Amino acid sequence: MSANPILIRDATPADAPTIAEFNVRMAMETEHLKLDPPTVLAGVRAVLSDPSRGRYFVADINGTLAGQLLITHEWSDWRNADIWWIESVYVHPDHRRSGVFRTLYDQVRSAAHQAGACGLRLYVERENLRAQNTYKSLGMDLTHYLVMEEMLK
């Protein structure tokens, strides 16, 4: 764990620039994808201004954002409950392997349980074995589903 306490809290509008920066970094690190920073910032602000779009949780260490994740919701008619999707996961390199993600995940799992969600899901790159091992260590499993998409924008 980090020597300093990790505070998990809901993101605020003041966090938007850092969250957007983290999203841009994450896309480059994990997918070698160069995102447009103004578009990402607008997207982050859209989430922060409309809770129906999602909810950012941030890890704050002494007033500095160390990590983040975004929750979006999928309604499961099979289960009559929400599935919480974990997206936009990023831990700043200075804070990796220090319990930041585990602390974020534990808080989100607790919040999901309290909200009546039936499960947590996330996407992970096939080649990102380190992340897969981290997620497995927290109790997540690979599923039998493949993700297909058609991006319209």
C-alpha positions as CSV (number, residue, x, y, z in Angstrom):
1,M,0.0,0.0,0.0
2,S,0.9,3.6,-0.4
3,A,2.6,5.3,2.6
4,N,0.0,8.0,2.3
5,P,-3.7,7.3,2.7
6,I,-5.7,6.7,-0.4
7,L,-9.0,8.5,-0.4
8,I,-11.6,7.2,-2.9
9,R,-14.2,9.9,-3.8
10,D,-16.5,10.9,-6.6
11,A,-14.8,13.1,-9.1
12,T,-15.7,16.8,-9.3
13,P,-15.7,19.2,-12.2
14,A,-12.3,20.5,-11.0
15,D,-10.9,16.9,-11.6
16,A,-12.0,17.0,-15.3
17,P,-8.6,18.1,-16.8
18,T,-6.7,15.4,-14.9
19,I,-9.2,12.7,-15.7
20,A,-9.1,13.7,-19.4
21,E,-5.3,13.7,-19.4
22,F,-5.3,10.2,-17.7
23,N,-7.7,9.0,-20.4
24,V,-5.5,10.2,-23.2
25,R,-2.4,8.5,-21.5
26,M,-4.3,5.3,-21.0
27,A,-5.4,5.0,-24.6
28,M,-1.8,5.6,-25.7
29,E,-0.3,3.1,-23.2
30,T,-2.8,0.3,-23.8
31,E,-3.8,0.7,-27.4
32,H,-1.3,3.0,-28.9
33,L,-4.3,5.2,-29.8
34,K,-3.9,9.0,-30.0
35,L,-7.0,10.6,-28.7
36,D,-8.1,14.2,-29.3
37,P,-7.6,15.9,-25.9
38,P,-10.4,18.6,-26.4
39,T,-12.9,15.8,-27.3
40,V,-11.9,13.7,-24.3
41,L,-12.2,16.7,-22.0
42,A,-15.7,17.4,-23.4
43,G,-16.6,13.8,-22.8
44,V,-15.4,13.8,-19.2
45,R,-17.3,17.0,-18.5
46,A,-20.4,15.4,-20.1
47,V,-20.2,12.5,-17.6
48,L,-19.6,14.8,-14.7
49,S,-22.5,17.0,-15.6
50,D,-25.0,14.2,-16.2
51,P,-24.9,11.2,-13.7
52,S,-27.0,9.1,-16.0
53,R,-24.0,8.9,-18.3
54,G,-21.7,7.4,-15.6
55,R,-19.8,8.1,-12.5
56,Y,-16.0,8.7,-12.1
57,F,-14.3,7.5,-8.9
58,V,-10.9,8.9,-8.2
59,A,-8.1,7.9,-5.9
60,D,-6.8,11.0,-4.1
61,I,-3.5,11.0,-2.3
62,N,-2.8,14.2,-0.4
63,G,-4.8,16.2,-2.8
64,T,-3.3,14.7,-6.0
65,L,-5.2,12.3,-8.3
66,A,-3.4,9.0,-8.3
67,G,-5.9,7.0,-10.3
68,Q,-9.4,6.8,-11.6
69,L,-12.1,4.6,-13.1
70,L,-15.5,5.3,-14.7
71,I,-18.6,3.3,-14.0
72,T,-21.3,3.0,-16.7
73,H,-24.5,0.9,-16.4
74,E,-26.0,-1.9,-18.4
75,W,-29.5,-3.0,-17.6
76,S,-29.8,-6.8,-17.5
77,D,-33.3,-8.0,-18.1
78,W,-32.1,-11.5,-17.4
79,R,-31.2,-10.5,-13.9
80,N,-33.5,-7.5,-13.3
81,A,-30.5,-5.5,-12.2
82,D,-27.7,-3.2,-13.3
83,I,-24.3,-4.5,-14.3
84,W,-21.7,-1.9,-13.6
85,W,-19.1,-1.6,-16.3
86,I,-15.6,-0.4,-15.2
87,E,-14.1,1.8,-17.9
88,S,-11.3,4.4,-18.2
89,V,-9.1,2.7,-15.6
90,Y,-5.8,4.6,-15.1
91,V,-3.3,4.7,-12.3
92,H,-0.5,7.3,-12.6
93,P,2.9,5.6,-13.0
94,D,4.1,7.1,-9.8
95,H,1.4,5.2,-7.9
96,R,1.3,1.8,-9.7
97,R,1.7,-1.4,-7.7
98,S,0.9,0.5,-4.5
99,G,-2.7,-0.5,-3.9
100,V,-4.4,2.4,-5.7
101,F,-6.4,0.2,-8.1
102,R,-7.3,-2.4,-5.5
103,T,-8.6,0.4,-3.2
104,L,-10.7,1.9,-6.1
105,Y,-12.0,-1.6,-7.0
106,D,-13.0,-2.4,-3.4
107,Q,-14.9,0.9,-3.1
108,V,-16.7,0.4,-6.4
109,R,-17.5,-3.2,-5.5
110,S,-19.0,-2.0,-2.2
111,A,-21.0,0.8,-3.9
112,A,-22.3,-1.6,-6.5
113,H,-23.4,-4.1,-3.9
114,Q,-25.2,-1.3,-1.9
115,A,-26.9,0.0,-5.1
116,G,-28.2,-3.5,-5.9
117,A,-26.0,-4.1,-9.0
118,C,-25.7,-7.8,-9.9
119,G,-22.2,-7.6,-11.2
120,L,-19.1,-5.8,-12.4
121,R,-17.6,-6.1,-15.9
122,L,-14.7,-4.5,-17.8
123,Y,-12.9,-4.7,-21.0
124,V,-9.2,-5.7,-21.0
125,E,-6.8,-5.9,-23.9
126,R,-6.0,-9.5,-24.9
127,E,-2.2,-8.8,-24.6
128,N,-2.4,-7.0,-21.3
129,L,-1.6,-9.9,-19.1
130,R,-0.5,-7.8,-16.1
131,A,-4.0,-6.2,-16.0
132,Q,-5.7,-9.5,-16.5
133,N,-3.8,-10.9,-13.5
134,T,-4.6,-7.9,-11.4
135,Y,-8.3,-8.3,-12.2
136,K,-8.2,-12.0,-11.5
137,S,-6.6,-11.4,-8.1
138,L,-9.6,-9.2,-7.2
139,G,-12.1,-12.0,-8.0
140,M,-12.9,-11.3,-11.7
141,D,-12.9,-14.0,-14.3
142,L,-12.6,-14.1,-18.1
143,T,-16.0,-14.7,-19.7
144,H,-17.0,-16.8,-22.7
145,Y,-18.2,-13.6,-24.5
146,L,-16.4,-11.9,-27.3
147,V,-17.0,-8.2,-27.8
148,M,-18.1,-7.1,-31.3
149,E,-18.6,-3.5,-32.3
150,E,-19.4,-1.1,-35.1
151,M,-18.3,2.4,-34.3
152,L,-20.5,5.0,-35.8
153,K,-18.4,8.0,-34.9
